[in-house]
Amino acid sequence: MIKNMNQSKLKEGLIQVYTGNGKGKTTAALGLALRAIGHGLKVIIIQFMKGSKNYGEVKAINKYLPQIKIEQYGLTSFVDKNNPSKKDIELAQNGLKRARRAIFSQLYDIVILDEINVAMDFNLISVEAILQLIEDKPPNVELVLTGRYVPEEIIEKADLVSEVKEIKHWFKKGVNTRKGIEY
């Protein structure tokens, strides 16, 4: 019997959340993606509120890791939390639609929604929409949510929640963002 190449290799997909005020949430999800493709799993990363192709992960994935798909749904500028532009909201909503298609496509074992928690906190995407996504998710798809400010309702639904806590950061010593480290 020939196995459908698009069929998920996971028997049970869980909900993971990486949150907190420390550095490393996206990095943790990227590490999971790297581990997953090492075992033949298919991964898509959908980045919310990020639009720059200058991120190291975007460059590396596009150049070296065709087993991972990465898409961005954001502008290259920061979002004003108190007054997000119509374009910011539109891009986030498009990212949510894409996430839903990816989750139900049977093409991906792991779907990473990078900075989705911040998108909810900034009211670009409703908490209810993500709760519905979690509820509707097929049982064989792993769903990973990253970003600060995860809502309590999402924590309750998640199977794993890891908080990255800042204890010390070089920014406080005046060290600026560095290519290959922060982006």
Steps between C-alpha positions, in 0.01 A plus 500: 500500500643839401472767769367837394803732505279786623371302797620620839759291678372607842242284671428765761551871451503717808488873575826667604543859620826689540445830682656739749707817504835332431688443177458161336136426422535504122840334537341212693238452228771509231694236692188283509461547123861395443458191719174411324642509147786283623236233554326559168215714626365789292491844659353838415580816692256787466643821640261768620601866526826428319561596139873541460682246284813598696424264790765230520243223525330615179830509313618162635172319442463632147862419413571175686183341638240431233324259739386805698268757349505850647255778422469849644183697564615839618662823396869580541405768755384457859129484574356779713315306769262788571435578135582212264464586134235342283785329314634348826155358576449379143838322494435332835157383382656364180757317713220347706323384183826350377554328834157343481567375144839361604359321803231327296708438187654173624828631356656594835564308819591814695354848458685777683319830547786731590402811700133404494470580872613858435259525206219406739622747764508777236141406395607413147348155552237404754569252777175329401632439147807322638294300750281388208811408301622289792158338537474417129861384454536146364636263765821423308624861462733656758419868551762736646416852615775749586521850639459700816167566667331165443135522611395286795238324283776377268708379796202296617465330159873436447672172576836667565576856603861611541574845634827659396587735785746784468745503787767708330524648150784675320260767371514651851875547452439684174572212260282545191335229293753286320460328164490124548417527871181705536389481139 
